[in-house]
Structure formats: structure tokens, C-alpha cells
Amino acid sequence: MALKQYLAQKLEQRLSPQQIQLMKLLQVPTMELDQRIKQEIEENPALEEGSDDEYDDDIDGDQDFDDSDNENEDFDISDYFDEDSADYKTQTNNTSKDDEERVIPLSGEQSFQQSLTEQLHLLDLTDDQFMIADTIIGNLDESGYLNREIEAIVDDLAFSANIIVTEEEVEVVLTLVQELDPAGIGARDLRECLLLQLQRNHDGDITRFTAKKIVEDHFEEFIKKHYDKIQKKLEISDEDLKEAIDEIVRLNPKPGGSMKESTKNFQQIIPDFVIYETDGKLELTLNGRNAPELKVNKDYEMMLRTYSEGAKTSKSDKEAVMFVKQKLDGAKWFIDAIKQRQNTLLSTMHTIMMYQFDYFLTGDETSLKPMILKDIAEVVGLDISTVSRVANSKYVQTPHGTFALKYFFSESLSTDSGEEVSTREVKKILSEAIEAEEKHKPLTDEKLTELLKEKGYNIARRTVAKYREQLNIPVARLRKEL
């Protein structure tokens, strides 16, 4: 087949670099926006922080620049002396610079592996035993469990440290590691972890002895909460069984995590929006504390002034001007993108606030209306994907707490009367019903379905099970208590 050459017209829709930049900025939460702006300032010398007020006298809006020499250029020099950028400030005016909130980072504490290694130095170990123990500690996961096979540890020691040992020798050292604090460290499963803790400070206590027998001999029945079978096999009273179960429940299933949680630096949530309630009226503000004032670098504007007044004969002069033009374009685009970001966030959040007006006014979760992305997109006049970007990783501070925007979106459900209600309302009723149930006889999914039908919510049992799982509530059998 011969090659042919032909002309064709084709219509395509593509996002401009400015639109792509705006879409990316919409996804950035407030607490990351400051870092994103600083990154842009580092990459673009034509963009800088600060107010344009100090330059008002330097730039005269009525000054006439002769652009006659630029008729062959593809841009107008006067476009880069626009005073409008001085009017835009990304920072809200209800917070002064002196009130800037600064987060002091906490110093990291030692990990539980480091603590265990320090305890090793207090034991009377040979060099090989210390190396084995150190290898075991290095293989513990975040919860303090040893999930690596003993045979694999033997191979590691042989290949990496040139230490030839048997599995029995590693087992002996593992026993020593399991005697370190916190109790339960070095266990290979949950059962062994609980047993290690129960073996400490036994002191002949009958309750602790019963608890140890349950974990040692009837662990399967225990995790499935078949308490009647345990009681029958051990021939103990209801009170003795309850005390033994309480003893087991008080144990720590993740001994390594206990130290990690105590030294964990939790991420701070900075709300992107703040809603105030005053005399039955709601007021919405955008948190602009992490968005500094931005302006175009005047030195770069002066370069173009010089260019407009002088001759551009050499190639290097033209390349320099094109470089300045690109940087000024980037700075103006970024400032405009930040401005559009703020406007889009405000308009979208205002629509959400008015849609869920009753909830923001009262804080009653059952007053939340069914709301999906399409509902907001139609009112704001934006694409669903844009609303999704706004709702992603954004938080709003309300008089009733701080919530992720996604919290307010939910599907609808019809009642017997034909009323459209939010699925969140059904989940709220489920949660309250389970919280108030008799713990020794918890409500099954069938009972919960009947309860909802009595209240007018005609939903299937499998849907009730799905909502229960979304609430992280276990099945009735696992909720049973003595």
C-alpha cells in the first residue's frame, strides 16, 4: 500500500496550562498551599511575596510607553505594566501578620526498637547472642510482632553477619527478647502475645490463671465469643468467666504500638473554611492564613521598560526578553490561578452551606439532606470533577465541630411516605440503636432491619449489613458481652 499525504481538519478540546494549574491548585488543602506557593516563588523569580503599595509611586498608570519598535513582536509590552495585580491579595483582612499561627514541631522520641536494644545491653549475652537478639528486634513490626520465620532469621545471620547458628539457638534468644519491656514483645501471633503478658506477675491469682487457661486452651472459642462452651469446659461460674474475660480484654494486643502512639506526632488539621452562626444567620469565610500576599517582581517589569525604550538588535537581547516575558506570564498566571481558586472554593462551599443550612444551624445529623456532587455542580455551574476536587481533602470549621467536606455528601433513601432522606440519617439511627442495645443480647441485622422498618425506612437486611460495616461495627455475635 502506497503512502499518501493529505490535509484534514480536526476539532480538539485541550486544557491550557493555566487551566491545568488551576485544577491542581483546587486539590491542594489550605495547610499545603503555603508550601506550594513557596515552591512557585523559588522556581519563578518574577513572583514574590509582599504588597504592591510601596510601588504605587514608582509606576504611573498614565505613563505612555512607545511600542512602535515592537510591531514585529508577538506580544504587547504594555500588557506587563497592568496595575490590576496590585489590587489582588490572597490574604484575608481579618487576620494581621502579628497573629500568624506557627506550629512548633515536636522532637521525635526513640522508637520501641531502640528501647529494646538499650535493654539488651543490660543482659549477660555473648557477642553472637547479642547479634541474634538485635536481628530479631530489627525484624519486629510496628505492633511488636515477629512475623519472620526463625529459619529465615538463621539464613539472614549466615549471609549478612557470617554467624552460623541453629534454629534452637535463635529460639532461646527469642525467649530472652520476649522478657523485655513492654510485655508481649516478640510474639509471633496474638495468642502468644496475650500469653506472654499473662505469664508476668502471675502470683497465683486464680482470675489470671483462668484467663491464661482460656487463651492457652480455648483461644478459638474466645475470639468467636462462644462463652457458653468455655464455661462448660472449664466448669466455672458466670462471675469467674466474666472476671477472666475482663482480665484478657485489659491486655495490650499491640505492645509495640503502645510506645509508638505515645510519641506519635499527629498531623494538624487546618480548616479551609470557617462558618459562623449569628442570630440564625450563617456567615462563611475562607481561611487565607497560609496564602501570603503575592505580587510581580518590579525588577522584571523594569527590564521590559528598558526593552521598550531601547533598541533590540542582538539575538541575546531578544532571548533575554523572551525569558523575562515567560517568567512574567508565569507569575501573572499563578496569581490569577490562586484568585480563581479562592473564588471557586468560596462559591462551592457557600452552595454546600445553603444546601445543608439546617444542619449548620442546629448540628443535628439527622437534618442532613441527601446531597451528591451533581447537586452542587448544577447550582454553582461547574463540572462535577471540579466540585470533586474542591471537596477532596478540604475541611470546614463549624459551630458544631470541624468536618471534612465529604462528610456532607450522601446518597438518598426513600421512606414509606415517599420522603427522600440521607443515608447518613439511617446510619445515625443504626448507631444509636446498637449503642443502646443489651450487650449480653445484641441486635442482629434482622432485628435492626425490623427496627428501621418500624420507623418507616424500608431497606433490605443486606443494606443494613453494609451500613453497619461502613460504621465499623462488628456483627452481633462479636458485640456480645457477659
C-alpha positions, 0 to 999 in steps of 0.5 A: 500500500502506497503512502499518501499525504493529505490535509484534514481538519480536526476539532480538539478540546485541550486544557491550557496550562493555566487551566491545568494549574488551576485544577491542581491548585483546587486539590491542594488543602489550605495547610499545603498551599503555603508550601506550594506557593513557596515552591512557585516563588523559588522556581519563578523569580518574577513572583514574590511575596509582599504588597504592591503599595510601596510601588504605587509611586514608582509606576504611573498608570498614565505613563505612555510607553512607545511600542512602535519598535515592537510591531514585529513582536508577538506580544504587547509590552504594555500588557506587563505594566497592568496595575490590576495585580496590585489590587489582588491579595490572597490574604484575608483582612481579618487576620494581621501578620502579628497573629500568624499561627506557627506550629512548633514541631515536636522532637521525635522520641526513640522508637520501641526498637531502640528501647529494646536494644538499650535493654539488651545491653543490660543482659549477660549475652555473648557477642553472637547472642547479642547479634541474634537478639538485635536481628530479631528486634530489627525484624519486629513490626510496628505492633511488636510482632515477629512475623519472620520465620526463625529459619529465615532469621538463621539464613539472614545471620549466615549471609549478612553477619557470617554467624552460623547458628541453629534454629534452637539457638535463635529460639532461646534468644527469642525467649530472652527478647520476649522478657523485655519491656513492654510485655508481649514483645516478640510474639509471633501471633496474638495468642502468644502475645496475650500469653506472654503478658499473662505469664508476668506477675502471675502470683497465683491469682486464680482470675489470671490463671483462668484467663491464661487457661482460656487463651492457652486452651480455648483461644478459638472459642474466645475470639468467636465469643462462644462463652457458653462452651468455655464455661462448660469446659472449664466448669466455672461460674458466670462471675469467674468467666466474666472476671477472666474475660475482663482480665484478657480484654485489659491486655495490650494486643499491640505492645509495640504500638503502645510506645509508638502512639505515645510519641506519635506526632499527629498531623494538624488539621487546618480548616479551609473554611470557617462558618459562623452562626449569628442570630440564625444567620450563617456567615462563611469565610475562607481561611487565607492564613497560609496564602501570603500576599503575592505580587510581580517582581518590579525588577522584571517589569523594569527590564521590559521598560528598558526593552521598550525604550531601547533598541533590540538588535542582538539575538541575546537581547531578544532571548533575554526578553523572551525569558523575562516575558515567560517568567512574567506570564508565569507569575501573572498566571499563578496569581490569577490561578490562586484568585480563581481558586479562592473564588471557586472554593468560596462559591462551592462551599457557600452552595454546600452551606445553603444546601445543608443550612439546617444542619449548620444551624442546629448540628443535628445529623439527622437534618442532613439532606441527601446531597451528591456532587451533581447537586452542587455542580448544577447550582454553582455551574461547574463540572462535577470533577471540579466540585470533586476536587474542591471537596477532596481533602478540604475541611470546614470549621463549624459551630458544631465541630470541624468536618471534612467536606465529604462528610456532607455528601450522601446518597438518598433513601426513600421512606414509606411516605415517599420522603427522600432522606440521607443515608447518613440519617439511617446510619445515625439511627443504626448507631444509636440503636446498637449503642443502646442495645443489651450487650449480653443480647445484641441486635442482629441485622434482622432485628435492626432491619425490623427496627428501621422498618418500624420507623418507616425506612424500608431497606433490605437486611443486606443494606443494613449489613453494609451500613453497619460495616461502613460504621465499623461495627462488628456483627452481633455475635462479636458485640456480645458481652457477659 
